[in-house]
Amino acid sequence: MDRPIPLPSHIHYELLLQLLERETAAAIYQHSPQKEQLHELIITLRKAMSQQKQLEASCRVSNLSVEYHWSLNEKPSV
């Protein structure tokens, strides 16, 4: 039997986005170059999450199972 494909849990993206949108954005001056960099970072994370969801959909179509991981320290089930 094939092992499930390990992917990060969606919560990882959500936590990063919440931190960047709530905390980091509040700490950066509104019209600074860093604000634009932060905006690009948020867009990139949203794209990454969307691309992962597309990969998951592709796996479902191909009857491949996906296993969400919370950390790299998890022991794979045998």
C-alpha positions in Angstrom: 0.0 0.0 0.0 1.3 3.5 -0.9 2.0 5.9 1.9 -0.1 9.1 2.0 1.5 12.2 0.6 2.7 14.4 3.5 1.6 18.0 3.3 1.6 20.9 5.8 -1.6 21.3 7.7 -3.7 24.3 6.5 -3.4 25.8 10.0 0.3 26.6 9.3 -0.7 29.0 6.5 -3.6 30.5 8.6 -1.3 31.2 11.6 1.3 32.9 9.4 -1.3 35.0 7.6 -2.9 36.0 10.9 0.4 37.0 12.4 1.5 39.0 9.4 -1.9 40.7 8.9 -2.6 41.5 12.5 0.7 41.9 14.3 3.3 42.6 11.7 1.2 45.0 9.6 0.3 47.0 12.8 4.0 47.4 13.6 5.1 48.7 10.2 4.6 52.3 9.1 1.8 52.6 6.6 3.8 54.1 3.7 7.2 52.4 4.2 8.9 50.1 1.8 8.5 47.3 4.3 4.7 47.7 4.0 4.9 46.8 0.3 7.2 43.8 1.1 4.8 42.6 3.7 1.9 42.9 1.2 3.9 40.8 -1.3 4.7 38.2 1.4 1.0 37.9 2.3 0.1 37.5 -1.4 2.8 34.8 -1.7 1.5 32.9 1.3 -2.1 33.0 -0.1 -0.8 31.7 -3.4 1.1 28.9 -1.7 -2.0 27.8 0.2 -4.1 27.9 -3.0 -1.5 25.9 -4.9 -1.4 23.3 -2.1 -5.2 23.0 -2.3 -4.9 22.5 -6.1 -2.3 19.7 -5.4 -4.7 18.1 -2.9 -7.5 18.2 -5.5 -5.2 16.6 -8.0 -4.3 13.9 -5.5 -8.0 13.2 -4.9 -8.6 12.8 -8.6 -5.7 10.4 -8.8 -6.9 8.5 -5.8 -3.8 9.4 -3.8 -4.2 10.0 -0.1 -2.9 13.1 1.7 -1.7 13.2 5.3 -1.5 16.6 7.0 1.5 17.2 9.2 1.8 19.6 12.1 5.6 19.3 12.4 8.6 17.5 11.0 8.9 15.6 14.3 5.9 13.4 13.7 6.6 9.8 13.3 5.1 8.3 10.1 2.6 5.5 10.8 3.8 2.1 9.4 
